[in-house]
Amino acid sequence: MKFTVTKKTNINELLMNKPEAAEFLFKAGMSCVGCPMSSGETIEQGCKAHGMNDKDIDKLIERINEEK
């Protein structure tokens, strides 16, 4: 079963199911791996906290979901 990422996906859940997504987060300026906030934040919340807009968030999620 494929794990599909949405704006509402918890960051920890993302990293547990798709550890390769850490690279995409780092490139977007988010060092979520090991951050205590990641356990309670969605991707959307984390991205907005790092100044990303909705279009940037959508592109990031699309890239993560395209990764095999």
LINHUTA-V557759 format. One record per residue. N is the residue number from 1. RES is the residue in one letter. PHI is phi in degrees with one decimal (none if undefined). OMEGA is omega in degrees with one decimal (999 if undefined). D_LAST is the distance of its C-alpha to the last C-alpha in Angstrom with 2 decimals. Layout:
<<N & RES & PHI & OMEGA & D_LAST> <N & RES & PHI & OMEGA & D_LAST>>
This chain:
<<1 & M & none & -178.0 & 12.53> <2 & K & -79.2 & 176.3 & 9.61> <3 & F & -87.2 & -179.2 & 10.37> <4 & T & -103.7 & -177.7 & 11.21> <5 & V & -93.5 & 174.4 & 12.52> <6 & T & -128.7 & 176.9 & 15.96> <7 & K & -60.7 & -176.0 & 18.77> <8 & K & -90.1 & 178.4 & 20.34> <9 & T & -68.6 & 176.7 & 17.64> <10 & N & -67.0 & -177.0 & 19.35> <11 & I & -60.8 & 178.3 & 18.08> <12 & N & -61.8 & 178.6 & 18.61> <13 & E & -60.7 & 177.5 & 16.78> <14 & L & -58.3 & -175.8 & 13.71> <15 & L & -67.8 & 177.2 & 14.02> <16 & M & -72.5 & -176.5 & 14.77> <17 & N & -90.3 & -178.7 & 11.79> <18 & K & -139.3 & -177.3 & 9.13> <19 & P & -57.3 & 178.2 & 11.20> <20 & E & -65.6 & 178.8 & 9.04> <21 & A & -68.4 & 178.8 & 10.21> <22 & A & -55.6 & 179.5 & 13.61> <23 & E & -61.0 & 179.8 & 13.31> <24 & F & -65.9 & 179.0 & 12.98> <25 & L & -65.4 & 178.2 & 15.88> <26 & F & -59.3 & -179.5 & 17.92> <27 & K & -63.8 & 178.5 & 17.66> <28 & A & -86.9 & 177.8 & 18.88> <29 & G & 89.2 & -178.5 & 21.81> <30 & M & -112.4 & 177.5 & 20.93> <31 & S & -101.8 & -172.6 & 21.46> <32 & C & -72.2 & -178.2 & 20.52> <33 & V & -63.2 & 179.3 & 19.77> <34 & G & 87.1 & 179.3 & 23.09> <35 & C & -75.6 & -179.7 & 24.72> <36 & P & -60.9 & -179.0 & 26.95> <37 & M & -70.0 & -174.6 & 26.40> <38 & S & -65.2 & -179.4 & 22.70> <39 & S & -71.6 & -178.1 & 23.77> <40 & G & -117.9 & -177.1 & 25.61> <41 & E & -112.0 & 171.2 & 23.83> <42 & T & -84.2 & 176.8 & 21.32> <43 & I & -58.9 & -179.9 & 18.90> <44 & E & -59.2 & 180.0 & 21.47> <45 & Q & -62.3 & 179.9 & 24.34> <46 & G & -63.6 & 179.6 & 22.87> <47 & C & -64.0 & -179.8 & 22.02> <48 & K & -65.1 & 177.7 & 25.49> <49 & A & -64.6 & 178.7 & 27.12> <50 & H & -101.9 & 172.0 & 25.72> <51 & G & 83.2 & 179.9 & 27.14> <52 & M & -82.8 & 176.7 & 24.23> <53 & N & -94.9 & -176.0 & 25.18> <54 & D & -59.9 & -179.9 & 23.61> <55 & K & -64.0 & 178.3 & 22.27> <56 & D & -63.1 & 180.0 & 20.57> <57 & I & -64.5 & 179.0 & 19.10> <58 & D & -59.8 & 179.1 & 17.77> <59 & K & -64.4 & 179.0 & 16.15> <60 & L & -61.2 & -179.6 & 14.54> <61 & I & -64.1 & 177.5 & 13.19> <62 & E & -61.2 & 179.1 & 11.96> <63 & R & -62.9 & -179.9 & 10.09> <64 & I & -62.9 & -178.6 & 8.58> <65 & N & -69.8 & 179.0 & 7.69> <66 & E & -76.2 & -178.8 & 6.29> <67 & E & -65.5 & -178.9 & 3.78> <68 & K & -98.3 & 999 & 0.00>>
